[in-house]
Amino acid sequence: MKANPKFIISGGGTGGHIYPAIAIANEIKAQIPAAEILFVGAKDKMEMQKVPAAGYPIKGLWIAGIQRKITIDNALFPVKFLSSLIKSRKIIKEFKPDVVIGTGGFASGAVVKVAQQMNIPTVIQEQNSYPGITNKMLASKANAICVAYDGLSTYFKSNKIIKTGNPVRQDLLTIDSKRSEAQEFYRLNSNKKTVVILGGSLGARRINQLVEKELPFFKEQNIQVIWQCGKFYSNEYKKYHNNADVFVFDFIERMDLLFAAADVIVSRAGASSVSELAIVGKPVIFIPSPNVAEDHQTKNAKSITDKKAAILLKETDLDSQFQEQILHLITNNEVAEALSKNIKTLALPNATKDIVNEIFKLVK
């Protein structure tokens, strides 16, 4: 392989597309420090902040997803997509990548599609058990499709599928040694149990409503809570921060310390979250979002809960079952340890390296 290969990585809109993309970039640089990497994302989306913060350049496309209701944005979608194709071609011609990698989202749809038209090798990384519309559109001409779940030959050509798992933050591999540091970082009481509640980078309304309702319960049970409410809900819930063992954040940078501090984790079941929590190996309650394509978060969660490695709670059952399930995990060490042990067996900690190895195979 040449000494300084070039890669374009595209994926965004949500943390579930952005963080796998950054993890792939970090692994490429770890193996080939002279490699050049350019990100392409959607203007006005969170990747335009998160990618430069991770140390990589990014160019933005004028593109957005299709909304379920009738909006002006939907009417503009064909114009935006055409604009994105034109700009993607310009970016690719100028940068001259050896391989283009897509991790999902409409920006990746444009840039990977153009790369395929220009006969540049492409890799797509599908995080979910049910593929997104972008990756289904790109799959037929992709050189390799890296997946995290079995059964995706229904949607992709089986000879292109490589089961690698999802890219994860490498600092999660060492959380067992960070418990004391984590408790100090979050100013926690080491004599109390800690429940970590995650609604995703943007936030989850139903989970936030649940936590607000259950704050008296947590106080009564002497449980301290780290609550990631998401940026859309920060103004609404920040008032509870540092109020009787409740710590509220819109976004959390040090996820390694967060997981190291946790005794129980309550989380959505986005693909990246599921993969990371398998590596973390703590007792988990998954609350899948019902507002996603083909209910894929429930399918993600069931891939874990069917193996007795986590608990699944539907949003409709939260009011009746949440307290019971939390107490079950907080007070029963045997149950908590069994879930931890079982979920760790499902982890694929070498996913990022395996994906990057597939990418390197395509460098001419």
DAJOSUL-V298755 format. One record per residue. RES is the residue in one small letter. SS is DSSP state (H for helix, E for strand, - for the rest). PHI is phi in degrees with one decimal (none if undefined). Layout:
res | ss | phi
RES | SS | PHI
RES | SS | PHI
//
This chain:
res | ss | phi
m | - | none
k | - | -68.0
a | - | -70.9
n | - | -131.7
p | - | -65.2
k | E | -117.1
f | E | -135.0
i | E | -104.7
i | E | -120.5
s | E | -135.5
g | - | 174.8
g | - | 178.3
g | - | 99.4
t | - | -138.9
g | H | -59.8
g | H | -63.7
h | H | -98.1
i | H | -75.9
y | H | -68.9
p | H | -60.2
a | H | -63.4
i | H | -67.3
a | H | -61.5
i | H | -64.4
a | H | -60.4
n | H | -61.5
e | H | -70.4
i | H | -58.7
k | H | -67.2
a | H | -65.0
q | H | -85.2
i | - | -132.7
p | - | -57.0
a | - | -84.2
a | - | -61.7
e | E | -104.0
i | E | -128.9
l | E | -124.7
f | E | -94.1
v | E | -128.0
g | E | -134.9
a | E | -98.7
k | - | -55.5
d | - | 71.9
k | - | -102.5
m | - | -65.5
e | H | -63.5
m | H | -68.2
q | H | -101.4
k | H | -69.5
v | H | -69.7
p | H | -60.7
a | H | -64.2
a | - | -85.5
g | - | 99.5
y | - | -120.7
p | E | -74.8
i | E | -143.5
k | E | -113.9
g | E | -103.9
l | E | -106.5
w | - | -85.7
i | - | -151.1
a | - | -151.6
g | - | -71.3
i | - | -83.7
q | - | -82.1
r | - | -73.4
k | - | -104.8
i | - | -74.3
t | - | -140.9
i | H | -64.4
d | H | -57.9
n | H | -63.3
a | H | -63.5
l | H | -85.8
f | H | -54.9
p | H | -59.2
v | H | -67.4
k | H | -62.6
f | H | -66.2
l | H | -61.9
s | H | -59.0
s | H | -68.0
l | H | -63.5
i | H | -64.5
k | H | -68.5
s | H | -61.5
r | H | -61.9
k | H | -64.1
i | H | -62.3
i | H | -66.4
k | H | -62.1
e | H | -75.7
f | H | -84.4
k | - | 57.3
p | - | -71.8
d | - | -81.7
v | E | -143.9
v | E | -115.2
i | E | -118.8
g | E | -117.7
t | - | -114.0
g | - | 107.4
g | - | 101.1
f | H | -68.3
a | H | -63.0
s | H | -67.2
g | H | -58.8
a | H | -67.9
v | H | -72.0
v | H | -69.8
k | H | -60.6
v | H | -64.9
a | H | -59.5
q | H | -64.0
q | H | -64.6
m | - | -93.9
n | - | 60.8
i | - | -93.6
p | E | -57.7
t | E | -130.9
v | E | -124.8
i | E | -115.1
q | E | -118.1
e | E | -102.3
q | - | -81.1
n | - | -97.3
s | - | -75.5
y | - | -123.2
p | - | -68.4
g | - | -75.1
i | H | -61.8
t | H | -62.9
n | H | -68.1
k | H | -63.6
m | H | -67.5
l | H | -91.7
a | H | -61.0
s | H | -63.1
k | H | -107.7
a | - | -72.9
n | - | -78.7
a | E | -148.3
i | E | -126.0
c | E | -92.9
v | E | -124.9
a | - | -114.5
y | - | -128.3
d | - | -76.6
g | - | 86.5
l | H | -86.9
s | H | -67.7
t | H | -62.5
y | - | -110.2
f | - | -124.3
k | - | -64.2
s | H | -63.9
n | H | -74.3
k | H | -101.0
i | E | -81.5
i | E | -125.3
k | E | -82.8
t | - | -110.4
g | - | 90.5
n | - | -94.3
p | - | -62.4
v | - | -132.8
r | - | -63.5
q | H | -68.7
d | H | -71.2
l | H | -74.5
l | H | -72.4
t | H | -121.0
i | H | -69.4
d | H | -59.3
s | H | -94.1
k | - | -112.1
r | H | -58.7
s | H | -64.5
e | H | -59.7
a | H | -66.4
q | H | -64.8
e | H | -70.5
f | H | -60.7
y | - | -93.4
r | - | 56.4
l | - | -94.8
n | - | -87.2
s | - | -69.2
n | - | -92.0
k | - | -112.3
k | - | -74.0
t | E | -119.3
v | E | -106.6
v | E | -102.2
i | E | -122.3
l | E | -120.6
g | - | -112.5
g | - | 92.4
s | - | -63.1
l | - | -91.0
g | - | 107.8
a | - | -133.7
r | H | -55.3
r | H | -66.5
i | H | -67.6
n | H | -62.1
q | H | -61.8
l | H | -61.5
v | H | -62.4
e | H | -56.6
k | H | -64.1
e | H | -92.8
l | H | -56.6
p | H | -61.2
f | H | -63.9
f | H | -60.8
k | H | -63.8
e | H | -60.4
q | - | -90.1
n | - | 61.4
i | - | -102.8
q | E | -96.2
v | E | -124.8
i | E | -106.4
w | E | -120.0
q | E | -95.0
c | - | -90.0
g | - | 91.3
k | H | -66.6
f | H | -69.3
y | H | -117.2
s | H | -58.3
n | H | -62.6
e | H | -76.6
y | H | -116.4
k | H | -60.7
k | H | -61.4
y | H | -88.4
h | - | -62.4
n | - | 59.0
n | - | -109.9
a | - | 57.2
d | - | 66.1
v | E | -119.6
f | E | -123.9
v | E | -110.0
f | E | -133.0
d | - | -78.0
f | - | -147.9
i | - | -124.4
e | - | -81.5
r | - | -88.8
m | H | -66.0
d | H | -62.2
l | H | -72.0
l | H | -58.8
f | H | -69.8
a | H | -64.4
a | H | -78.5
a | - | -76.0
d | - | -98.5
v | E | -138.5
i | E | -121.0
v | E | -112.5
s | E | -149.6
r | - | -61.0
a | - | -120.0
g | - | -61.5
a | H | -59.2
s | H | -64.8
s | H | -61.7
v | H | -61.4
s | H | -64.3
e | H | -66.7
l | H | -68.8
a | H | -66.0
i | H | -72.1
v | H | -62.1
g | - | 71.6
k | - | -104.6
p | E | -62.3
v | E | -127.3
i | E | -110.1
f | E | -90.4
i | - | -119.8
p | - | -65.3
s | - | -73.1
p | - | -83.7
n | - | -101.7
v | - | -127.6
a | H | -56.9
e | H | 55.3
d | H | 52.0
h | H | -68.5
q | H | -67.4
t | H | -63.9
k | H | -65.3
n | H | -58.7
a | H | -65.0
k | H | -64.3
s | H | -61.9
i | H | -94.1
t | H | -69.2
d | - | -64.0
k | - | -100.9
k | - | 55.0
a | - | -116.5
a | - | -168.6
i | E | -112.4
l | E | -110.5
l | - | -123.4
k | - | -74.9
e | H | -56.0
t | H | -68.6
d | H | -103.7
l | H | -62.5
d | H | -63.8
s | H | -90.2
q | H | -121.8
f | H | -60.4
q | H | -58.2
e | H | -59.3
q | H | -69.9
i | H | -61.1
l | H | -62.4
h | H | -57.4
l | H | -84.0
i | H | -72.7
t | H | -101.4
n | - | -113.7
n | H | -61.6
e | H | -64.6
v | H | -65.6
a | H | -60.8
e | H | -67.3
a | H | -65.3
l | H | -63.2
s | H | -59.8
k | H | -62.0
n | H | -68.4
i | H | -70.3
k | H | -64.9
t | - | -68.2
l | - | -93.8
a | - | -70.6
l | - | -124.2
p | - | -70.0
n | - | -95.6
a | H | -55.4
t | H | -63.2
k | H | -61.6
d | H | -65.1
i | H | -64.9
v | H | -63.6
n | H | -62.1
e | H | -65.3
i | H | -64.4
f | H | -62.3
k | H | -59.5
l | - | -94.6
v | - | -73.5
k | - | -75.6
//
